[in-house]
């Protein structure tokens, strides 16, 4: 039995800006209302593991990145604040760029179990280190002695969501494979909201998500066997008279009920009766008209479900799945109200600001974003994941956050 090392040595070979391959516009672009929400003012860190690659893989990816920035030129720009306090992207016509790091490790990916069990400090070495360069996108390619490589990718959530980030990396992959033009043409179009909402300054007035005082966020990983999921799907099919449910709904139901059972003592002591579940839903196709294919900005609506904790902990998983499906059925109506600006003067019920306390569980699904379809010419990645963990044997693509 092979034991993975908990540490990983990485040597930095070269670092600097990668600029667009051709001339790009010099302009200032407005961001959407959702882009500017406080909870998106974070950098998302991901690791993407590839088992195979030639010695020139880093050079190929760097050149493809430069070509991709011609199409995605705002990603080579810099965030700025307008005189009215709105965030914008300043595009310099190619003078700025993406921060890019070339690195090497004399380990093999197999020897570190494809990053499954390395320490966080070691995995940090696979990401670009902090610099004074305020690049909205950063990338590090670390080649391993076995010929495989890891891409550490950092992006500002202000610029795009997970779907947009995967689209950008897919374009780099296509250009690395010598495809002449991207199969998906990127679309900026950040003015898709009602005018009253787009031009309001409500985003600046919303508070940043609070962090509990004197609390430290801990990371935990657990597996839900596929056999268990299939069993529950079959039970739901039988009990509901032929209706089906998704893997996502099963996983969410299991997590929400289990987490609520785990915090019962806190709920009793605080006299809290309601618990909340939240997950973001891609709304690109829910708008009227739908956003065009290629849109890569933030376009999500937070689905929130509230239930008395006493009934939730006693419910069957089938009942919890039904509760989730009923809430999802209301999504088009709720999202339409939001995008029309119905919450403009109702910050207390503003959907993006009510999931930041101990009674709330927030779940993010990575399974359909497209990161695992990215191919630079030597095969797609192992499961890609948020920086917190790289477990390739589990259902790694569900991220669960709560103030526990």
Buried (B, 14 or more C-beta within 10 A) or exposed (E): EEEBBEEBEBEBEEBEEBBBBEEBEEBEBBBBBBBBBBBBBEBBBBBBBBBEBEEEBBEBBBBBBBBBBBBBBBBBBBBEEEEEEBBBBBBBBBEBBBBBBBBBBEBEBEBBBBBBBBEEEBBBBBBBEEEEBEBBBBBBBBBBEBBBBBBBBBBBBBBBBBBBBBBBBBBBBBBBEEEEEBEBEBBBBBEBBBEEBBEBEBBBEBEEBEEEEEEEEEEEEEEBEEEEBEEBBEBBEEEBEEEEBBBBBBBBBBBBBEBBEEBEEEBEEEEBEEBBBBBBBBBBEBBEEEBEEBBBBBBBBBBBBEBEBEEBBEBBBBBBBBBBBEBBEEBBEBBBEBBEBBBBEEBEEBBBBBBBEBBBBBBBBBBEBBBBEBBBBBEBBBBBBBBBBBBBEBBBBBBBBBBB
